Amino acid sequence: MFVYSLEQFRRLLAVTEGWRGGALLDLGAGDGKTTEVMAPLFNSVFVTEISGPMRWILAKKGFQLLDVETWPEAGIKFDVITCLNLLDRCDKPLSLLRELKASLSPGGRVVVALVLPFNPYVETGPLDHRPTEWLPIQGSNFEEQASSAISNVFEAIGFQVERWSRVPYLCEGDLNQAFYWLDDAVFVLSALEGGQQNDS
């Protein structure tokens, strides 16, 4: 999976070449290739991953593994949390976003990559593969759905969107096609100071 380069990641965060953060958490890190891109900017790098073989690879690369279900209970505050192409594969994406917000250090940011058009598919859980919580993303094209994600999801939970970008997302294919080229919306979020969450 390729989402962005180190220089593109710096530009998303709007940091200088010499900037260094404290703790990074990369959720659903897979084989750690994207984590490796971001890791040089942080003193500590934490990851979560559901796949046993991928967890083994991540451990060999020296990343600190946290449990997929219990990581919010570790009490660690993160300067940056990345949630790349995970919300559409997550059973409870709204709950996850609230956990991300609560786990940020002061001034911390969340980087969310979301394939649009939005098409959730939960691999584990219900037989119909539909999530328990549904992200209220509306619209018929990329721009409308990106705008809806900002207002109906991120701002409603108490985030402000600092910047966002449309990037190509290359992912492994299947028997029919070696690679798939999709459109990713990458959002940089920060918690609103004293922001009120809208639970409606």
N, C-alpha and C positions, 0 to 999 in steps of 0.2 A: 504494500500500500504506500503510495506517495501522496502527501497532502501539501507540504511546503518545504522549502529549503531553510537553512539556518538564517540566511539574510532575510527571507520573506517572513520568517517567524519574528525576527527583530523588528521588522517594519510593522507587523501587525500589533506588536506590543508597544510600538513607538519608543523604543529604547536605543541608546547609543551602543556603539561597538564594545565599549568597555563595561557595559552594564552587567551586573551579576545579581541573581536572586538567591533567596535562601532555599526554600523547599518547593519542588515541583511534584505534582501528582498527575500521572497519566493513566486515566481510566480505560480499561479494555485495551491494554498496550500491545496485544498480539505478540509478534516476534521481536518487538522492541526497535524496529528500524526507525520509526518516526521518533520514538523516545530518544534514540541515539542522536538524532538531529538536534533536539532541544537540550539535551543533558549538559553540554559544555557551559550553559548559562547559569547553572544552579549548583549550590553547594551540596544539596541532597536531592536524590531522585527516587520517588516512590511510584509503584505501579500496582494496578490490579489486573487480573486476567482470569477468565473462567476455565480456559483450556489447560489441562495438566501438562502436556508437552510444551506449550508456550510458556507456562510458568517456569518450567525447567530451563528453557532458553533464557528467559529474563533473569533468573537467578545466576546463571553462568555469566551473564553480561554485567553482573554486579549491582543490579537495581534492587531496591528494597521492596519486597513483596508485602502487600496488604491484602487482607481477605476481601473478596468481592462484596459480601454482605455486611461485614462489621467494620469496614474502614472508617466510617464516621465516628465510631466509638473510640478510636485510638486517641482522639483529642489533639491531633496535630493540626496546626494552622498552616496553610499553604499560600505562597506568594502567587503561584499560578497553578490552576487545575485545568487540564485539557480533557475534553470529552468529544473525541473525534469519531464521527459516524457511529454513534452509540445510542443516541436518543430514539432512533427509529427501530432499534433492536432491543429496547429495554421495556420490561413489563410495566414499570411505574416511572415514566420519565419526569412527571411533575414532582414526585417525591424526591427523585434524584436531584433535580435542579435546586430544590429547597436545601438538600444536604450540601450541595456544592456551595451555595451562598453562605451557609452557616459555618463552613470549613475554611473560609478565606481569612487570611491575615489582613489587618488594616491596609487598605490600598491594594489588596490582591485582586487578581483578575481570573476570569474563567474564559477559556477559549473553546467554543462549541463549533464543530463542523457538522453540517446537516445536509444530506442529499435531498435536493428538490428536483422534481415534485416529490412531496412527502408520501412515503408508502411504507408504513410500519409493518414489521414482520418479526414476531418474537419466536426465536428458535426453541426455547424451552418453556414449558407451561401449557396453556390451553391448546386443545386440538386444532382450534381454528386459527392459531398463531396471532390472534389479536391481543393487543395490550390491555391490561386492566385499566390503566389510565390513558386517556386519549388526548394528544396535544391538539388544541383547537386551531389548527392551521387551515386557513381558507384561501381560495384563489385558484385560478385555472392555469397560471403560468409561473415561471420562476420569480419574477419581480413581485407579483401579488402575494405569493406564498412567503417570500422573504419579509415583506412588509407586515404580513399577518403574524409571522413568528415573532417579530420584534414587539408588536403591540399586544397580541393576544396571549403570548407565552412569556417572553422574557420580562417585559415591563410589568405585566400583571403579577409576576412573582416577586418583583422588587429589584430587578436589575436595570441598569442603564446600559445601552449599547454604545460603546465608545467608537467603534468602527466595525465595518464588515466588508467582506470581499467575496467575489464569485471566482472560484478556482476550479480547474479540471481535477477530477478525482479518478485515478486509475486504480482499479481493483482486480484481483484475480478472477478469472472467469470460470467456466464449467466445461462440459463436454462439447458444447456447441460453439464456444468462443473462448479464446485464450485470455483475453482481457476485456473489461468493460470500461468505457469512458463515460463518466457521469458528471453532473454539475453539483458541486459542493458550495454551500454558503457557509463561510467561516465568520463567526461573530466573536468579538472581544467584548466581554461583559464585566461590569463592576457593580458591586452592591450599592444601591442608593442609600445615602446617609439618612437613617431614620425612615427609610422607605416603607410604606405600608403594603403588605401583600394583599392582593385582591383574590379572595377565595371563591368568587362567584363563577 
